[in-house]
Amino acid sequence: MSHNVVVVGGGVVGLSVAWRLAAENDVTLVDPAPARGASWVAGGMLAPVTEAWPGEEDLLDVGGASLASWPGFAADLGVELYTEGTVVAGFDAADAAQLDIVADFLARQGRSVERLTGRELRRVEPTVGPSVRSGLKVSGDLAVDNRELLRCLTSRAYEAGVEFIREPARAVRAGAVELAGSVLRCDIAVVAAGAWSGALHPALASAVRPVKGEILRLRARDGTLPPPRHTVRALVESRPVYLVPRADGELVLGATQYEAGFDTAVTAGGVRDLLMYAERVVPAIAEYELTETAAGLRAGSRDNLPLVGALEPGVLVAAGHHRNGLLLAPITADAIRAMVAGVEPPAEIKSADPARLER
């Protein structure tokens, strides 16, 4: 059965949902600036294992299931995946102890990682500096160029017949999406507006919040060492940092994390901290060109799990993905497509049911 569906939000999740739904439904996507926002400034890591932490077993399961979908998802889009994997660096003894906690937790979950001394880590990734004490190697992690992904998703959505309305939505309710001066009638509405989702439906008012993150983009210059071959994640005096290489020689460096409301200004302190901590792990970046600074707003949830499911009859949500929007886009799109069709979604996504908030 075909439905008239309105998807509110044009980030990686909203675009993925709209594209997948358009195979069987009439789909309209509402967003004043699609393919921008947090998705545009993301690092591009598809790394459920290196994001794992004790107490977040459900998130690890959802992320692992979505990671398994990524090769097919990328092939359908024509997007290249980076398959070198991730290395995780612990700068000092306290950071190394944190990596031991992660490795032990993953072992209990049946997900092994390779523990490395600092010297072994430098053999795997020679750009890592001599001060790093220890590390982990995670071979199964992937990465993707987030901006190329957004361009391809937008193109595929247009080709599939998705109608784009470049206006902000004011509210979503059963059977309707309210715009500034008009109302879009629909059979099903999908709230996928990232950090702004909380303002669109009463059930999301306290369930989704903005979490600010700043990123930098760097580029190696003539005479400098090349960027890392692997994605490099690190703890430096308990501060997390990541460096994600791009095929064109660019390096994405992130990310700060603040509870700062809807502020998207890049701060001098944020830039300083990212460069200072990253240089301790990969010293060569001190000579790189700084090509871009940007800030985005992740959509945080109360328990770091996304919200994927029904809010009321005729209204679905696909929001609250926090740091994992790119990673979870395939399984989220598959789940919403299944729900619209009236069939069972992937089993792993059931832990993301927004009904858990009432409990």
Summary of the structure (lengths in Angstrom):
residues: 359
radius of gyration: 20.2
end to end distance: 32.8
largest distance: 62.7
contacts: 1298
relative contact order: 0.21
helix: 36%
strand: 28%
